[in-house]
Amino acid sequence: MVLAGNVQASAGEVLELRGDEAANNVLITHNSQGTIVVWGLEGTTINGQPSATFNGGNLEKVDIRLFGGNDTLDVRGLRASTDINIEMDLGHDIVLLTHVRAGHNLTVKTDAGYDRVTAVGIRTGNDFNIETGQGYSNVWVAASTVDGVLSVLGQDQSDTVTVRMSTIRKDLRVNTGKGNDTLTVISTEVVLTASFITDEGNDRVTISGLKTGLDFNLEAGTGDDVLNMVNLRAGRNIHVKGDTGKDVVRVQNVFAGQDAEFLGGDEFDTFVNRGVWSGQDLEIVGFDRFI
């Protein structure tokens, strides 16, 4: 039997949660009147009780650390005028964020384990940073507005990263690390530059309906990678680079305001062209087969 443990919670200008080494299961709600309720689920207690209630009308900052164990953190409607920091430790962890708002930065960090981070309807005044540890990770960001940089950093082993229907007012940066990774970006606008690195592994990348104000960069590492780009618009440059492995690059209705460059790697690479244009230079080199 896995013990649920106890979470210590306090609040004033700062909402602070500290878990233990057991499997903590926590739900946080923040209503329109400013009331914050921290619930313990599946046997988890909050300050030794089933729940704790706080006045969050003047909440400035959130600092949550649940430490070891297979933890689940479900945060709904939480609003802080400055930063929200969430740190999970070793274990198979789940972080669910729904309509969370940070006046400055929102940061989520997980450690080794099979982890899931789902963020829907997020709004930040500055950056939104997600960093996962060693193990299989699944990151999903949807219907969100980030006024700074959205950054997703994975580690080794196979990761899945999805960004859908979001607006990033500075840069979008994703590095999935080593492993057989899946990266999907759909119907998203990036005001500055979108940069993606998938590193070693047999990776699958789908970019559909992405618009950038400046550049689009995609670098695949060693492995047999499949890179799909559909309805991609870059205000300035597009740079796509393969590496060692049998890579397939597919483009459809892709446009760069200035230069577009597609570089194949070693071994036998395929370029499937269903429409790619550039305002100035277009370079497609290093491929063995063109379709």
Residue pairs with C-beta under 8 A, 6 or more apart in sequence:
2 22
2 23
2 69
2 70
3 22
3 23
3 43
4 22
4 23
4 24
4 25
4 40
4 42
4 43
4 44
4 45
5 19
5 20
5 21
5 22
5 23
5 24
5 44
5 45
5 69
6 20
6 22
6 40
6 44
6 45
6 46
6 47
6 48
7 17
7 18
7 19
7 20
7 24
7 26
7 38
7 40
7 44
7 45
7 46
7 47
7 66
8 17
8 18
8 47
9 15
9 16
9 17
9 18
9 38
9 46
9 47
9 52
9 54
10 16
10 54
11 36
11 54
11 55
11 56
11 59
13 58
13 59
13 60
13 61
14 59
14 60
14 61
14 62
14 63
15 36
15 54
15 56
15 59
15 61
15 62
15 63
15 64
15 78
15 80
16 62
16 63
16 64
17 26
17 28
17 38
17 63
17 64
17 65
17 66
18 65
18 66
18 67
19 26
19 65
19 66
19 67
19 69
19 71
20 67
20 68
20 69
21 67
21 68
21 69
22 44
22 69
23 42
23 44
23 69
23 70
23 71
23 91
24 40
24 44
24 66
24 69
24 71
24 72
24 73
25 40
25 41
25 42
25 43
25 44
25 71
25 72
26 38
26 39
26 40
26 41
26 44
26 46
26 66
26 71
26 72
26 73
26 74
27 38
27 39
27 41
27 74
27 75
27 76
28 36
28 37
28 38
28 39
28 73
28 74
28 75
28 76
28 78
29 36
29 37
29 39
29 76
29 77
29 78
30 36
30 56
30 59
30 76
30 77
30 78
30 79
31 77
33 57
34 55
34 56
34 57
34 58
34 59
35 53
35 54
35 55
35 56
36 53
36 54
36 55
36 56
36 59
36 78
37 51
37 52
37 53
37 54
38 46
38 51
38 52
38 53
38 54
39 46
39 50
39 51
40 46
40 49
40 50
40 51
41 72
46 52
56 79
59 79
59 80
59 81
60 80
60 81
60 82
61 80
61 81
61 82
61 83
61 84
61 85
62 78
62 80
62 83
62 84
62 85
62 86
62 102
63 85
64 73
64 85
64 86
64 87
65 87
65 88
65 89
66 73
66 87
66 88
66 89
66 93
67 89
68 89
68 90
68 91
69 89
69 91
70 91
70 92
70 93
70 113
71 88
71 91
71 93
71 94
72 93
72 94
72 96
73 86
73 88
73 93
73 94
73 95
73 96
74 96
74 98
75 86
75 95
75 96
75 97
75 98
75 100
76 98
76 99
76 100
77 98
77 99
77 100
78 84
78 100
78 101
79 100
79 101
80 101
80 102
80 103
81 103
82 102
82 103
82 104
82 105
83 102
83 103
83 104
83 105
83 106
83 107
84 100
84 102
84 105
84 106
84 107
85 107
86 95
86 107
86 108
86 109
87 109
88 95
88 108
88 109
88 110
88 111
88 115
89 111
90 111
90 112
90 113
91 111
91 113
92 113
92 114
92 115
92 135
93 110
93 111
93 113
93 115
93 116
94 115
94 116
94 118
95 108
95 110
95 115
95 116
95 117
95 118
96 118
97 106
97 108
97 117
97 118
97 119
97 120
97 122
98 120
98 121
99 120
99 121
99 122
100 106
100 119
100 121
100 122
100 123
101 122
101 123
101 124
102 123
102 124
102 125
102 126
102 128
103 125
104 124
104 125
104 126
105 124
105 125
105 126
105 127
105 128
105 129
105 148
106 122
106 124
106 127
106 128
106 129
107 127
107 128
107 129
107 130
107 131
108 117
108 119
108 129
108 130
108 131
109 130
109 131
109 132
109 133
110 117
110 131
110 132
110 133
110 137
111 133
111 134
112 133
112 134
112 135
113 133
113 134
113 135
114 135
114 136
114 137
115 132
115 133
115 135
115 136
115 137
115 138
116 137
116 138
116 139
116 140
117 130
117 132
117 137
117 138
117 139
117 140
118 138
118 139
118 140
119 128
119 130
119 140
119 141
119 142
119 144
120 140
120 141
120 142
120 143
120 144
121 142
121 143
121 144
122 128
122 141
122 144
122 145
122 146
123 144
123 145
123 146
124 145
124 146
124 147
124 148
125 147
125 148
126 147
126 148
126 149
127 146
127 148
127 149
127 150
127 151
127 170
128 141
128 144
128 146
128 148
128 149
128 150
128 151
129 149
129 151
129 153
130 139
130 141
130 151
130 152
130 153
131 152
131 153
132 139
132 153
132 154
132 155
132 159
133 155
134 155
134 156
134 157
135 155
135 157
136 157
136 158
136 159
137 154
137 155
137 157
137 159
137 160
138 159
138 160
139 152
139 154
139 159
139 160
139 161
139 162
140 162
140 164
141 150
141 152
141 162
141 163
141 164
141 166
142 162
142 163
142 164
142 165
142 166
143 164
143 165
143 166
144 150
144 166
144 167
145 166
145 167
145 169
146 166
146 167
146 168
146 169
146 170
147 169
147 170
148 169
148 170
149 168
149 170
149 171
149 172
149 173
150 163
150 166
150 168
150 171
150 172
150 173
151 171
151 173
151 174
152 161
152 163
152 173
152 174
152 175
152 176
153 174
153 175
153 177
154 161
154 175
154 176
154 177
154 179
154 181
155 177
155 178
156 177
156 178
156 179
157 177
157 178
157 179
158 179
158 180
158 181
158 182
158 201
159 176
159 177
159 179
159 181
159 182
160 181
160 182
160 183
161 174
161 176
161 181
161 182
161 183
161 184
162 183
162 184
162 185
162 186
163 172
163 174
163 184
163 185
163 186
163 188
164 184
164 185
164 186
164 187
164 188
165 186
165 187
165 188
166 188
166 189
167 188
167 189
167 191
168 188
168 189
168 190
168 191
169 191
169 192
170 191
170 192
171 190
171 192
171 193
171 194
171 195
172 185
172 188
172 190
172 193
172 194
172 195
173 194
173 195
173 196
174 183
174 195
174 196
174 197
175 196
175 197
175 199
176 183
176 197
176 198
176 199
176 203
177 199
178 199
178 200
178 201
178 221
179 199
179 200
179 201
180 201
180 202
180 203
180 223
181 198
181 199
181 201
181 203
181 204
182 203
182 204
182 205
183 196
183 198
183 203
183 204
183 205
183 206
184 205
184 206
184 207
184 208
185 194
185 196
185 206
185 207
185 208
185 210
186 206
186 208
186 209
186 210
187 208
187 209
187 210
188 209
188 210
188 211
189 210
189 211
189 212
190 210
190 211
190 212
190 213
191 212
191 213
192 212
192 213
192 214
193 212
193 213
193 214
193 215
193 216
193 217
194 210
194 212
194 215
194 216
194 217
195 215
195 217
195 218
196 205
196 217
196 218
196 219
197 219
197 221
198 205
198 219
198 220
198 221
198 225
199 221
200 221
200 222
200 223
201 221
201 222
201 223
202 223
202 224
202 225
202 245
203 220
203 221
203 223
203 225
203 226
204 225
204 226
205 218
205 220
205 225
205 226
205 227
205 228
206 228
206 230
207 216
207 218
207 228
207 229
207 230
207 232
208 228
208 229
208 230
208 231
208 232
209 230
209 231
209 232
210 216
210 231
210 232
210 233
211 232
211 233
211 234
212 233
212 234
212 235
212 236
213 235
213 236
214 234
214 235
214 236
214 237
215 234
215 235
215 236
215 237
215 238
215 239
216 232
216 234
216 237
216 238
216 239
216 256
217 239
217 240
218 227
218 229
218 239
218 240
218 241
219 240
219 241
219 243
220 227
220 241
220 242
220 243
220 245
220 247
220 265
221 243
222 243
222 244
222 245
223 243
223 244
223 245
224 245
224 246
224 247
225 242
225 243
225 245
225 247
225 248
226 247
226 248
226 250
227 240
227 242
227 247
227 248
227 249
227 250
228 250
229 240
229 249
229 250
229 251
229 252
229 254
230 250
230 251
230 252
230 253
230 254
231 252
231 253
231 254
232 238
232 251
232 253
232 254
232 255
233 254
233 255
234 255
234 256
234 257
234 260
235 257
236 256
236 257
236 258
236 259
237 256
237 257
237 258
237 259
237 260
237 261
238 254
238 256
238 259
238 260
238 261
238 262
238 278
239 261
240 249
240 261
240 262
240 263
241 263
241 265
242 249
242 263
242 264
242 265
242 269
242 286
243 265
243 266
244 265
244 266
244 267
245 265
245 266
245 267
246 267
246 268
246 269
246 270
247 264
247 265
247 267
247 269
247 270
248 269
248 270
248 272
249 262
249 264
249 269
249 270
249 271
249 272
249 287
250 272
250 274
251 262
251 271
251 272
251 273
251 274
251 275
251 276
252 274
252 275
253 274
253 275
254 260
254 275
254 276
254 277
255 276
255 277
255 278
256 277
256 278
256 279
256 282
257 278
257 279
258 278
258 279
258 280
258 281
259 278
259 280
259 281
259 282
259 283
260 276
260 277
260 278
260 281
260 282
260 283
261 281
261 283
262 271
262 276
262 283
262 284
262 285
262 287
263 283
263 285
263 286
264 271
264 285
264 286
264 287
264 288
265 286
268 288
268 289
269 286
269 287
269 288
269 289
270 287
270 288
270 289
270 290
270 291
271 284
271 287
271 289
271 290
271 291
272 290
272 291
273 284
273 290
273 291
276 282
276 284
284 290
